[in-house]
Amino acid sequence: LLPAFERIEAAHVGPAIEALVRESRDVLRAIEADSSARDWNQVVAPLAEAKDRLSRAWSPVSHLHAVADTDAIRAAYNESLGLLSEHATELAQSSALYGKFRALADHADFASLPIPRKAVIDHALRDFELAGVSLNASDKARFKVITAELARQSSRFSENVLDASKAWSLHITNEERLSGIPATVKSIAAESAREESLQGWLLNLDFPCYFGVMSHAEDRELRREMHRAYSCRASDQGPHAGKWDNSDTMARILALRHEQAQLLGKANYAELSLARKMADEPAQVVDFLNSLAGQAKPAAQREMAELRDFARKHLGLEDVQAPDIAFCAERLRRHKFDVSQEELRPYFPVPRVLLGLFAIVRQLFGITLSVRDAAVQTWHQDVLFIDLWDESGAL
């Protein structure tokens, strides 16, 4: 079943998640208590089904929190986040469950399992260890507290950035300040102003507006103002300095991650993070990044020198600063190729781009995509609902 976004209310979230967590705990207890549960269908499958039911309820809530946040949704999300974090740690720290997965991996039939099933078991064993299943009772309890706190701090970080972004706007009544800005961006700004019962234009930090101003606005002071507002979101600097400051939140996240890593016997969080990734140790990542930087930097320096030279000769800018780079790059593109990104826009309307994307996906993967015309519940009126069909015509 598809999420019924229109019928999801904040008041539904807590009771639904509590019920599904209880259900998942019942499944866990049953598996732990059943001494005969020792194969895929008795251990892995019922646990995966319980997790899937929980995920199907939580995913729409998490999505709404990210793209259509309200005070009520935010409160419900954060209230349930702690319960979910606690339950996830409870599952991952279950010694009895770990023992059953260990037995599956050690069984003689393990080698004959399909590759995906072997991967599920291997990854589960790794995740048990990374959740502290082998720790003593005291360290397990501390690890659980840290995990819950990290979830809260991460949510707070995202919310601060969102709130700081939404809080900033710049009301423009003199159209000369918008010189150079494309009509599409000005139209968005005018609509934003009308929504607030204002005359003129209202600029904000939504990326289409921000990027349009930074790439095209001839008013250098306007570019500087927007760049500072965007760069200083949720910090101790900028127009809302300190109001949604993430400085303490970041410090707390780093401290908790370090403590968590050390509980697991890792030197630092980088080692813990890489346990689920391709690189074996932090030095490999640093060496790779240094190598990449060494190869990229000369080209970047040449491009920056060209940009500064162009800005000095054609734009009268002797000192190119960060707020000038997108604007100068756009003007340089026009100068060299007689084309701008904005001039390309009419040739790539959304319907045409989607048709091209659909054709490429079908050619590469044999999958047919089609926009569903029938009414379907989404979280916003502009959302397109797209069906995917395989080569046999199955949805």
Protein Blocks (a to p, Z undefined) as FASTA:
>chain_A
ZZdfklpcfklmmmmmmmmmmmmmmmmmmmmmmmklcbfklmmmmmmmmmmmmmmmmmmm
mmmmmmmccfklmmmmmmmmmmmmmmmmmmmmmmklmmmmmmmmmpmklmmpcfklmmmm
mmmmmmmmmnopmpcfklmmmmmmmmmmmmmmmmmmmmmmmmmmmmpccddfblklmgoi
afklmmmmmmmmmmnopghjdddfbfklmmmmmmmmmblklmmmmmmmmmmgoiaedjkg
oklccklmmmmmmmmmmmmmmmnopablklmmmmmmmbfbfklmmmmmmmmmmmmmmmmm
mmmmmmmmmmmmmnopabdcfklmmmmmmmmmmmmnopafklmmmmmcfklmmmmmmmmm
mmmnopacdddfbdcddfbfklccdddddfkopZZ
